[in-house]
Amino acid sequence: MSDSLRIPDWLKTNGSKLHAARHLSKILEEEVPNSICQEARCPNRSECFAKGVLTFMILGTICTRACAFCSVAHGKPLPPDPHEAETLIRSIKKLNLKFVVLTSPNRDDLPDNGSGHYARVVSAIKEALPDVKVEILIPDFKGNKAHLAIAMASKPDVVNHNLETVPELYRSIRKGSLYQRSLDVLATMKQINPLSLTKTGLMVGLGETVDQLKRTFADIQAVGVDILTLGQYLKPDKTSADVQKYYHPDEFDVLKQLALDGGIRHVFSGPFVRSSFLAESVFDDVLRKVA
């Protein structure tokens, strides 16, 4: 049934954005480190690339889990690159970025799940480029609070961990992950640093119901998350989960209002919104609202 769904007009990309995507893609392939935009074949990358924005992928391009919504390769990863921070700093300077998002595959193979590498990279960026803001989009570190504290000790400007979907779909969509564990990670972020700006993201179109989303909004509010992003799931390749529904932009407005009514302070909702989508604009907008 879902294979016959046609991509609606509001999700089609115009020519200028495609040109910008091709231009930045060429730079990425030739001179810039891995980006989740490329590795996950993000369908929204033309929108971000048109504005010169991308999300760097640290700790390699091989994930130890195999989520049904993601096209990042699954397998045995290589050891972390000890020179990754220096490479990133050169790229940040080259692209003249003022806001950097760092993410990674799950690294269940590492003793600290990669948290120490996050801390080293963020600390190096902040030391070399003190005016650059850094957001980290982290895996669950297997729920280990000590490892989360290590990653947060480098004082990123935003700490982000995605719930991705409603708990009822975890078994089929997020194999190897646990809803309650991810929710606990979000809660622990605030316990470690109550002043930290925390964030999570949900994709819609995977088969969830509005009632399931409302219950998930309540869970997100209960653990004190500052920012919620809501976006349309777009199938990245043939082996990934099928789209069950394309939400109209008006429906995203309704979902945003439901989340706000549920007590979440900052909600960004729309077909092209992703957790790291135009993260600098989201960050600046939040700061304006709290100023």
C-alpha positions as CSV (number, residue, x, y, z in Angstrom):
1,M,0.0,0.0,0.0
2,S,2.7,2.5,1.1
3,D,4.8,1.8,-2.0
4,S,2.1,3.4,-4.2
5,L,2.1,6.7,-2.3
6,R,3.1,9.5,-4.5
7,I,5.3,12.3,-3.2
8,P,3.1,15.3,-2.8
9,D,4.0,18.7,-4.4
10,W,5.0,20.3,-1.1
11,L,7.9,17.8,-0.8
12,K,9.3,18.4,-4.2
13,T,12.6,20.3,-4.5
14,N,13.2,23.2,-6.9
15,G,16.1,23.5,-9.3
16,S,18.1,26.1,-7.4
17,K,18.1,24.0,-4.3
18,L,19.3,21.0,-6.3
19,H,22.1,23.1,-7.7
20,A,23.2,24.2,-4.3
21,A,23.1,20.6,-3.1
22,R,25.3,19.4,-5.9
23,H,27.7,22.3,-5.3
24,L,28.2,21.5,-1.6
25,S,28.1,17.8,-2.2
26,K,31.2,18.2,-4.5
27,I,33.0,20.1,-1.7
28,L,32.1,17.4,0.8
29,E,33.3,14.6,-1.4
30,E,36.6,16.3,-2.2
31,E,37.6,18.3,0.9
32,V,35.3,17.9,3.9
33,P,34.9,15.0,6.4
34,N,31.8,12.7,6.6
35,S,28.4,14.3,7.0
36,I,25.2,12.5,8.1
37,C,23.5,14.4,5.3
38,Q,25.4,12.3,2.8
39,E,25.8,9.0,4.7
40,A,22.1,8.8,5.6
41,R,21.1,10.1,2.1
42,C,18.9,12.7,3.9
43,P,16.1,13.8,1.5
44,N,16.3,17.3,3.1
45,R,19.9,17.9,2.3
46,S,19.2,20.2,-0.6
47,E,17.3,22.5,1.7
48,C,20.2,22.7,4.2
49,F,22.9,22.8,1.5
50,A,21.2,25.7,-0.2
51,K,22.0,27.6,3.0
52,G,25.5,26.2,3.4
53,V,24.6,24.1,6.5
54,L,25.5,20.5,7.2
55,T,25.8,18.0,10.1
56,F,29.2,16.4,10.6
57,M,29.4,12.7,11.3
58,I,32.1,11.7,13.7
59,L,33.3,8.3,14.9
60,G,33.1,6.8,11.4
61,T,30.4,5.9,9.0
62,I,29.5,2.3,10.2
63,C,26.8,1.9,12.8
64,T,26.5,-1.1,15.2
65,R,22.7,-1.0,14.9
66,A,20.4,-1.3,11.9
67,C,17.4,1.0,12.3
68,A,14.7,0.6,9.6
69,F,14.5,4.3,8.9
70,C,18.2,4.9,8.3
71,S,20.5,4.1,5.4
72,V,23.8,4.5,7.4
73,A,25.8,1.3,6.8
74,H,25.7,-1.4,9.5
75,G,28.6,-3.5,10.5
76,K,32.0,-3.5,12.3
77,P,33.3,0.1,12.6
78,L,36.9,1.2,12.5
79,P,38.6,2.7,15.6
80,P,38.0,6.4,16.2
81,D,40.2,8.7,14.2
82,P,42.5,10.5,16.7
83,H,43.0,13.4,14.3
84,E,39.3,13.9,13.6
85,A,39.0,17.2,15.6
86,E,41.8,18.8,13.6
87,T,40.2,17.8,10.3
88,L,36.8,19.2,11.4
89,I,38.3,22.5,12.5
90,R,39.9,23.0,9.1
91,S,36.5,22.2,7.4
92,I,34.6,24.6,9.7
93,K,37.0,27.3,8.8
94,K,36.8,26.5,5.1
95,L,33.0,26.6,5.1
96,N,33.0,29.6,7.4
97,L,30.5,27.9,9.7
98,K,29.3,29.7,12.9
99,F,27.1,26.8,14.1
100,V,28.2,23.2,13.9
101,V,26.2,20.0,14.5
102,L,28.1,16.8,15.4
103,T,26.5,13.4,15.3
104,S,27.7,9.8,15.0
105,P,26.5,6.3,14.4
106,N,25.9,4.1,17.4
107,R,29.3,2.8,18.7
108,D,28.2,0.0,21.0
109,D,31.6,-1.6,20.3
110,L,33.5,1.0,22.3
111,P,33.9,0.8,26.1
112,D,32.6,4.4,26.5
113,N,30.2,4.2,23.5
114,G,32.1,7.0,21.9
115,S,31.4,9.6,24.6
116,G,35.0,10.5,25.2
117,H,35.5,11.2,21.5
118,Y,32.6,13.6,21.5
119,A,34.1,15.4,24.5
120,R,37.5,15.7,22.8
121,V,36.2,16.9,19.5
122,V,33.8,19.5,21.1
123,S,36.5,20.8,23.4
124,A,39.0,21.1,20.5
125,I,36.5,23.1,18.4
126,K,35.6,25.4,21.2
127,E,39.3,26.0,22.0
128,A,40.2,26.7,18.4
129,L,37.0,28.5,17.4
130,P,35.5,30.1,20.5
131,D,32.8,31.9,18.6
132,V,31.4,28.8,16.9
133,K,28.4,27.2,18.6
134,V,28.3,23.5,18.8
135,E,25.3,21.1,19.0
136,I,25.8,17.4,19.6
137,L,23.2,14.9,18.4
138,I,24.1,11.9,20.4
139,P,23.2,8.2,20.5
140,D,21.9,6.7,23.7
141,F,25.3,5.5,25.0
142,K,23.4,2.3,26.0
143,G,21.8,4.5,28.8
144,N,25.1,4.8,30.7
145,K,24.8,8.1,32.7
146,A,28.5,8.3,33.3
147,H,29.2,8.2,29.5
148,L,26.5,10.9,28.9
149,A,28.2,13.1,31.5
150,I,31.5,12.7,29.7
151,A,30.0,13.9,26.5
152,M,28.3,16.9,28.2
153,A,31.4,17.9,30.2
154,S,32.7,19.6,27.0
155,K,29.7,22.1,27.4
156,P,28.1,21.9,23.9
157,D,25.6,24.7,23.3
158,V,22.8,22.2,22.6
159,V,22.5,18.5,23.5
160,N,20.2,16.6,21.3
161,H,19.0,13.0,21.4
162,N,16.2,11.8,19.1
163,L,13.3,9.7,20.2
164,E,12.6,9.3,16.4
165,T,9.2,7.7,16.8
166,V,6.4,6.7,19.2
167,P,7.1,3.8,21.6
168,E,4.7,1.5,19.8
169,L,6.9,1.5,16.7
170,Y,10.3,1.0,18.4
171,R,10.3,-2.8,17.8
172,S,10.0,-2.5,14.1
173,I,11.6,0.9,13.4
174,R,14.4,1.2,16.0
175,K,15.8,-2.2,16.6
176,G,18.4,-2.3,19.2
177,S,17.1,0.9,20.9
178,L,14.6,1.2,23.8
179,Y,12.0,4.0,24.1
180,Q,12.3,4.3,27.9
181,R,16.1,4.3,27.7
182,S,16.1,7.2,25.2
183,L,13.6,9.0,27.4
184,D,15.9,8.5,30.4
185,V,18.8,9.9,28.4
186,L,16.7,13.1,27.8
187,A,15.9,13.3,31.5
188,T,19.5,12.8,32.5
189,M,20.7,15.6,30.3
190,K,18.8,18.1,32.5
191,Q,19.9,16.3,35.7
192,I,23.5,16.7,34.7
193,N,23.1,20.3,33.7
194,P,19.8,22.0,34.3
195,L,20.9,25.0,32.3
196,S,21.7,23.0,29.2
197,L,19.5,23.5,26.1
198,T,18.1,20.1,25.3
199,K,16.4,18.9,22.2
200,T,14.7,15.8,20.6
201,G,13.2,15.0,17.3
202,L,10.3,12.9,15.9
203,M,9.6,11.7,12.4
204,V,6.0,11.2,11.3
205,G,4.6,9.1,8.5
206,L,5.8,5.7,9.9
207,G,2.3,4.5,10.9
208,E,1.9,6.4,14.2
209,T,-1.5,7.7,15.4
210,V,-2.2,11.2,16.7
211,D,-3.1,9.8,20.1
212,Q,0.3,8.0,20.2
213,L,2.0,11.3,19.3
214,K,0.1,13.2,22.0
215,R,1.3,10.6,24.6
216,T,4.8,11.0,23.4
217,F,4.6,14.8,23.6
218,A,3.6,14.4,27.2
219,D,6.6,12.2,27.9
220,I,8.9,14.7,26.3
221,Q,7.4,17.5,28.3
222,A,7.7,15.5,31.5
223,V,11.5,15.1,31.2
224,G,12.0,18.8,30.6
225,V,13.1,18.9,26.9
226,D,13.4,22.5,25.6
227,I,13.1,21.9,21.9
228,L,11.1,19.5,19.8
229,T,11.4,19.1,16.1
230,L,8.7,17.3,14.0
231,G,9.3,16.3,10.4
232,Q,8.1,14.0,7.7
233,Y,9.8,10.7,7.4
234,L,11.1,10.3,3.8
235,K,12.4,6.9,2.8
236,P,16.2,7.2,2.1
237,D,16.6,3.9,0.1
238,K,14.7,0.8,-1.1
239,T,15.6,-1.3,1.9
240,S,14.3,1.3,4.5
241,A,10.9,1.3,6.0
242,D,8.1,2.5,3.7
243,V,6.3,5.8,4.2
244,Q,2.8,5.1,5.6
245,K,1.5,8.7,5.2
246,Y,2.6,12.1,3.9
247,Y,1.4,14.7,6.3
248,H,0.1,18.0,4.8
249,P,1.7,21.2,6.0
250,D,-1.6,22.1,7.7
251,E,-1.3,18.9,9.7
252,F,2.1,19.8,10.9
253,D,0.6,23.1,12.2
254,V,-1.9,21.0,14.2
255,L,0.7,18.8,15.6
256,K,2.8,21.8,16.6
257,Q,-0.1,23.2,18.5
258,L,-0.8,19.9,20.2
259,A,2.8,19.8,21.4
260,L,2.8,23.4,22.6
261,D,-0.5,22.8,24.4
262,G,1.2,19.9,26.0
263,G,3.7,22.2,27.6
264,I,6.8,21.8,25.3
265,R,8.3,25.3,25.1
266,H,9.8,25.4,21.6
267,V,8.3,23.3,18.7
268,F,9.5,23.4,15.1
269,S,7.2,21.4,12.8
270,G,7.0,21.0,9.1
271,P,7.5,18.5,6.2
272,F,11.2,19.3,5.8
273,V,12.0,19.7,9.5
274,R,14.5,17.2,11.0
275,S,16.3,17.2,14.3
276,S,19.4,18.8,12.9
277,F,17.6,20.6,10.0
278,L,18.7,24.3,9.9
279,A,19.8,23.9,13.6
280,E,21.4,27.3,13.7
281,S,18.1,29.0,12.9
282,V,16.3,26.9,15.5
283,F,19.0,27.8,18.1
284,D,18.8,31.6,17.3
285,D,15.0,31.5,17.3
286,V,15.0,29.9,20.8
287,L,17.4,32.5,22.1
288,R,15.3,35.3,20.8
289,K,12.2,33.9,22.5
290,V,13.9,33.5,25.9
291,A,15.7,36.9,25.8
